[in-house]
Amino acid sequence: MAERWSGAGRNHAGLLGRPTLLTWCGAVLLLAAAVVAGVWRRHELAQAFALIARVRVPQLMVAVAAEALSMACFAAVPRRLLRAGGVRWSLRRTGVIVVAANAVAGALPGGAALAGAWTFRQLHRRGVDPALAAAVLVCAGALSALGLGIVIVVGLATLGATGAAAVLRPVADLLGLALLVGLVLLVLSRLAGFRAALRRCWDRAGRRSARVDRAERALARVAEQIRSLRPGPRTWLRPAVFALLNWLFDVACLIACLWALGVGVPWHGILLAYGLTQIPGSLRLTPGSLGVIEASLSVLLVWSGLAPGSAIAATLLYRALSFWALQPVGWACWIGVTLHPDRPGAPDPPPPPHV
């Protein structure tokens, strides 16, 4: 489940575009590379399919339950943020839109942009103030990124004093540098002089470009809406916890897939392998990041100690549950949400068609 909330909500600020020709060409090249790699590794693929054919059903049901809980936490993040803005929706109502947006994100290269724009329209269509809708999507994306960062940092900590730890030391240094820069900017933002200088640069850029000026006005409304959310740690703690649980339950799905295949779990490297896979996967360079996630996760699992056939089998089974199984459900939700004349203040829409 690599899309999550990355990039969501920026369309309201005029910063979002459709997938370009370059994006499509890159997607075709990546898919072609995946096909070539599959032919080259056909023996490992044969071993993987032999493992999948002997999958243990009870353990597979655990993986399915973990993925369902991941999606529930995924929907709980915007639901809690909407509640902080004074909009009370049920988990089912939010979940239908979230699952539909996830399907849209997996359909095209750069699908996260289309999913963010579609989600914004559906929230606005159902009576959510445009600034609040954009603020919810931006905050959900930020909290999701924070949760993934925690997963990667914990993964680095659990890696231990292995040879791989030395190889990945630059990753840890980069994360530490990003954290330090963030803390410095947070401290500087408390200074009135720094804020005034930043505002002057901001206004000067807006006067030079009408497009930048429109983006600045939209971003200012979004920032004002974020500040208007009810203060207090509970306002941000609960959605942050749900964002982290979203990733952790998705990791649990991967672990349960290994269990269902009878493959030993590489506990020292599983979190890092999963977390690093989500970074290129979130770019949506191909539809559903096909080939990108499969190649990245398989390589990282092999690096963690699994045999190539076992790593490929676990990756394919995990992707079948976390991506392919959700696509028909998501598009059924998309049809129901798009066609249902849900008015502001109307009750929750009926459940999506059974898939």
N, C-alpha and C positions, 0 to 999 in steps of 0.2 A: 504494500500500500504506500507507494512512494509519493503520491501527489500531496496528500494531506492539505494544508492551507497555504502552501508556498505560492506567493504571487497573487493571492486572492485580494480582491477589493481595489486594485489600483486603477481599474477602468474608470471609476468615478472621478479620479483626478486627471483623466485624459492622458494617462501614461501608458496605456495598454494598446497593443496593436494585434492585428491578425497574423497568423503564421506566414512568414515570407517565403519567397521562392528558395532562398538560401537555406531556410529551415527544412523545406521539403527535400532539397538535394542532399543535405546532411543526413536526413532520416533514411533516404534510399541507400546512401553509402554505408550507413551503420547496419542496416538490415542485410545488405549484401555481404558485409564483413561477417555478420553473425551466421549467415548461411555457409560461407566458406569455412568458418571455424567449426560449424557442425559437421561438415563433410570431413574435415581434417581429423576431428575427434570422434568419428563414427563408432569406434570400438568402445570408448567410454560411454557414449550415448546408448549403445546396446546394453551395456552393463546397468546403466541407470534405469532403462525401461524394464529390465528383468527385476530390479529391486522394486520398482513401483508396482509391478504385477503381483508381488507378494506382500503388498502393504497390509498392515493390521488395522482392521476397521475400528475397533474400540478406541485405539490411540488416535486414529484419524478423526474421530468425532471430537476428541479433545482439541485438536487443531482447529476444527470448524467452530467450536465454542469460543476459543480464544480470539479468532478473527471477528466473530460476532460481537464480542465484548469490546474489541478494538474500535469497531465502527460505532458502537454505542457511545464510547468515550469521545470519539471524533465528533459526533453530533452534539454531545453535551457541552463542548467548548463554546460554540456560538450561542447555544441556548442560554448558558449562564451569562454571557456578555449581553445578550438581548435583555435578559431580566434586569441586569444592572442598569440598562438604559430605560427601564420602565415598560418593556414589552414582555408579556408572559406567554410563552408558547410551550406546548407539551413536547416531550422528547420525541414522540412519534411524528409530530408535525415538522419539527426541525430535521429529524432523521431522514424523512422522505426527500427533502430538498438536498440534504448533504449527500445521500447516496446517489441521487440523480446527478449532482454536480461532479461527483467522483467518476461516474461513467462518462460524462462529457470530457473530463480531463484526460481520460484514457483513450479517446477516440482519434485524436489528431496530434501531430507534432505541435508543441506549444499549447497543448490543450488546457493547461492550468489557467492561461489568460482567458480563454473562452469560458471555462467553468466559473471563473471569478465574475466575469461580466454577466453570465446567465444567473448566477446566484444573487447578484446585486439587483437585477431586474425583478426576480421573483420576490425578494424581500420588499422592495418598493411597491410592487403590485399588491402585496398583502398588507399595506398600510404602514410599513416601517419607514420612518423618516430617512431620506437619502443619505444625510450626513451620518446618522446612526448606523445605517446598513454598511456604509463604507468603513466606518470606525470599527464595527464588529469584525469585518473581514480582515482589516489590517491587523487588529489586535490578535485575532485567531492565528494569522500567519506568523506573527512575532512569537506568540506563545508556543506554537508548534516548532519553530526553529530553536527556541530555548530548550524545549524538551529533547529534541534530537541532539543538541549540544551536550546536554547532561548525559545522554546515553553514550555518546562518543567518549566523553571524559571518563566516565566510569569504566568503559571498555578499555581505555588506555591504562587505568589504574589496576585493572584485573589482569592485564597482560603479563605482569611479572617481569622478572629480570631475564628475559629471553633475548635471543639474537634479533627477533622481530621488533622488540622494544627499542633497540638502538636504531633500527631502520625507520621506525615511526616517530622517533624523537622530534623531528622537524614539525610533525603534525601537532604534537603537544605544545611545542614552542609557539606555533602559529595561533593556536587557540588561546594560549596565555597572553600573547600580544594583543589579540582581538579583545580579550577581557580587559586588559590594561587600558587600551584606547577607549573602550566604552566607559570605564570608570573615570578616566580623565575628562571625557566629554560631559559626563554626568556632573562632575564637580564644577566644570567651567560653566555649565548651564545655570548654576545657581548664582553666577555673578551678573549683575545688571549690565555692566560694561560689555561683557562678552555677548550677551543677548542683543544689546543695541547694535553692536558691530555686525553681528550675523544678520540682523534684520535689515540693516542698510545694504549689505551685499545682496540679500534676497530681493529687496525692492529694486535695486539697480538692474539686476538680471531681468526682472519682470518688465521694466520699462523698455528694454531692448528687444523683447520678443512678445508678441501677442499670445502665442501658444504658451510660453512660460508663464505669462501673467494669468492666463486661465487656469493653468495647473496650480499656480500659487494660491489662487482664490479657493479652488476646490480643496487643496490640502489644508488650508487654513480652517475651512469649515469642518473638515474631518478631525483636525487636531483639537478644535474647540469642543466637538462632540465627545472626543475621548476624555478631555478634561472634565466634562460635565457628568461622566459616569459617577455613580455614588462612590465617595472615597472610602478608604479602609482596606486593610489587608485581605479581608474575605472576598472583596470584589474581584481581586486578581488571583488570590490563592486557589480558589476552587477551579476556575477554568485552567489555570496553570497545571494543577494536579491532573485534571482530565486530559490535558494535552500530553503530559508525560505518560500517563497510563495508556493512552492511544498507542504510543510507540512500544511500550513494554508488552502489551497484549499481542501486538504484531510480532514482536520477538518471540513471545511464547508460542505463537502459531508456528514459527520456523522450528523452534525446539521440539514441539510436538510432532512436526513432520519427520524430523530425524528419529524420534522415538518410534513413530509408526513404521518407519522403514527398517527398524532394528539397527540403526547406526548410532554409535556412541557420540554424545554431544561434546564438542571441544569447548568446555566451559571457559577456558582461559582466553579464548579469542572470539567467542560467538557474538558478544555485544559489539565489539569493534568492527567485526566483519559486517554485521548488519548495519551499523551506523554509517560506516564509510560508503556502503552500497547506496544508501538513500541520497547521498549528495549528488552524484551524477544522475541518479534516477529522477530526482526532483526537477531536473532541467527539461524533462519531457522532449528530448531530442528526437525520439521516435514515438509513434502511437503507443501509449501505455508503457513507454520506455522499453519496448520489446528489444531484446538483444543486449541492451545496456545493463539492465539489472541482472539478467541471467548470466552474462559473462562476468560481471563484477562480483556477484555473490559467489558464483562457483569458484572463481580464482581465489577469493579471500577465504573461503572455506577450506580449499586445498592448502592454502598457506597456513591455516589454523591446525592442520594435521589430518584432514580427511583424505581418503583415496579419491581420485578424480571421479570415478563412477558414482560413489556415494554422494559427493558434493553436488554433482549434476542432478542426481535423483532428488535430493532434498530441495534443491532450488526449483526444479520443475514442479514438484508437488506443492511447495509453498506458493509459487506463482499461480498454480491452478486454483488455490483457495483464496488467495488475497487479491487476485486480479480477474481471472477468467470467470470464476463463479459469481463475482459481483457485477459483471457487465450486464447480463440479461436482467438481473434484479434492478440495477441502476437505470437502465433504459425504460423498464416498465414504470419506475417511479417518475422518470422524466416525462413520459407521455401523460401520466396522471396529473403531474404538477402543471405542465404546460397547458393542457386542455381544460383543467378544472377551473371554473369561474369563481375562484376563492376571493371573496370581498374582504375589505378591512373589517375586523370584528367578527367575521364568520367563524363557525366552529371548525375544528380540525377537519382536513380533507379525508375522504375515505381511504382505506388502505390501498396500496397499489395492486394491480392485477397480479394474481398468483403466478409465479414462475417456477 
